Amino acid sequence: MASNTNPVFQTAKYPPSIDLPAPYPPNTTFPLQFSPVSASASLSAKLAGIRQLSLNGEIRRLLDTHGAIYFSNLCLASAEEFSQFTHAFGFVPHEDIGNPVRRTILANNVATANEGPNTRPVYPHNEFGLSPHYPAYVFFYCASAPETGGETPINNSIVLYKRLKDEFPEFIDEIEKKGIKYQLTYPNTSRTQTESPGNSVLQAYGQHVHDSDDAETTRAKIEREIRRLPTATWEWVDQSPTNALGDLRTWQVLPAVRPHTRTGQPAFFNNAVSRFLSAVDAGTLDPPHLTKEGRYRPPAFYGDGGLVPRKYFDAAVRIVQETRVLVKWRMGDVVLLDNHAVQHGREPWTGERRLLASLWDDVK
């Protein structure tokens, strides 16, 4: 175990954890827990311990084996200390391109996890699973713990793939051949809008746009950013005298199954279940996929545009619920997820709760 080679951190059993089923070996704990050997360890000592574990390959070995690591009793006191902690791993910072979720930057490579209301869950997904540009690792940090609820559900994408292939091989055959198609709409609202948990077109793609740019120049700059995602197509909609730029609608057709980049294990890596459950909530699962307000909110489709039979997504939701872990938060703690192998979400909560996120890529 890592505690034998690192004087700062030791491994322990995380109470909510489970043992992963096949294709993982027996007694594979998910997630694994790390905690400082000494409760009085300084921040600098903790950072040095993480650097050692990362440099000698232990962190990646443990992520390959377990998929997630919960760091308890860290006592990180701020977004700045969380930023220092994540930088100690030596990963490469991830750059968001076209993020549909609004986040507020709080420190270097640290932002709020999600600005959605506490009454709404976030459904299981791989981070940026609806994009060809996604992070390898996701850190979450508890800046303030909720009174009740607020857990982060995590489930293993490799286990989900195997279970679905065993039960519905025809579904896996279809999505491996066709992929999954996603549609997103970015409204042309303020660059600083905070009314919606989703991003506006300027927040998602307008990093090079100036306030003095006219609509044609703005559109060209935004389209230049979209082209950085080679699988994206788009159109401008709802243009009017009061909305010269228009709202942006994008599509991505992407693999729904992707091999883990280090282990080669196939994973159900996508945002299809999340999009399905969101459409169920909105009452837009069936054509024409319109909300009561007339907004188009479709689920994810097969890559050829065909509707995925509901029974497959219902089965995926059941398997997720059977195999997930609810990460219960304490202030100052961190969870590190291997995004290739783990999906995550969010449960509703009461009281003050603040979760911060940091996204990283593999060392180049």
Disulfide bonds with the S-S distance in Angstrom:
none
